[in-house]
Amino acid sequence: MTSTTKCRRTILSIAVVAALTGVAACGSSDSGKGGGGGDPLAALRLADKSTDDADSVKIESTGDMGDLMSIKADGEVD
């Protein structure tokens, strides 16, 4: 495995973990009321498994902090 491939996989893993950690941390506030939810670790495992053989990844992310701030990110890691 070349250093470029290692770098790509490392960046991909970091991006997936960051995106899914944000989803888990900022998920539905109704999760304690019988709402959806689900296991955030299962989601991370699924993302890791499904992107393990990928050579690149597309990243889309949004975040809101009430009326204070919102952020949107789109990109691709090769």
ABEGO torsion letter per residue (X at the ends): XBAAAAAAAAAAAAAAAAAAAAAAAABBAAAAAGBBEEBAAAAAAAAAAAAAABABBBBBBBBBBEAABBBBBBBBBX
